[in-house]
Amino acid sequence: MHRQRSAPHGTPARRGRPRPATPRPAAGAVVTPSRLTAAGGLLLLLLTGCGAERDAGSAPAAAAVDWRATTYELTCDGLVPGGFRAPVVDGAARVPADGSRPPWYEFYDVRVVDTATGDVDGTGGEDTVVLLECSPQPSNGIVQEVLVFSATGSRIGSLPSPRTLQGQAPLPPVYEPDGLSVEDRVIVARMLAYAPTDSHADGPSVPVTVRWRFDRDAVVRVSAS
């Protein structure tokens, strides 16, 4: 964020026609209320300007968002490429789907699983990372999606799908509940990965921690351990 620079000392005065000096009241003269009002207004204007200059480089004001009672736009981890809106209440939403068209689901159950706050975009504000679960119905499957919002409440982006971390495992890794945090502008995600002998019924068993950083418009994986 660029800071507002004040004019350096020694900057030449603005050129133009000289303005006549304001006459001072003679000794013993009565100062009228209009003059007091004008002087007070000038002082208030100067003080207001100073306050605005001080605030120019401050962090963006945090938006008062209840992340368990807001509307999200998601794709159910790519199942709905065009995306859909999910107005969650008490952390959950059921969104109707068009069952006559692919992928042939009737509705989507969306749930807010976890949130974490911290400066992600480098502006100094309290950004928010939200972990969502999406279950297309009828099915027994649940997929996960992580969205990132700025301190003002606007969406910054999303983390890559867990499918990008699957490798040779039978299924993608799963985010742990309460496993998100933000440290030094890095999103830290604790996950469980599937071992070759793990099954969908038993769940994943291998702990792994993945770190992501927002670099301008891209999301870069910092490390995995």
Buried (B, 14 or more C-beta within 10 A) or exposed (E): EEEEEEEEEEEEEEEEEEEEEEEEEEEEEEEEEEEEEEEEEEEEEEEEEEEEEEEEEEEBEBBEBEBBEBEBEBBBBEBBEEEBEBEBEEBEBEBEBEEEEEEEBEBBBBBBBBBBBBBBBEBEBBBBBBBBBBBBBEEEEBBBBBBBBBBEBEEBBBBBBBEEBBEEBEBBBBBBEEBBBBEEBBBBBBBBBBEEEBEEEEEBEEEBEBBBBBEEEEBEEEEBE
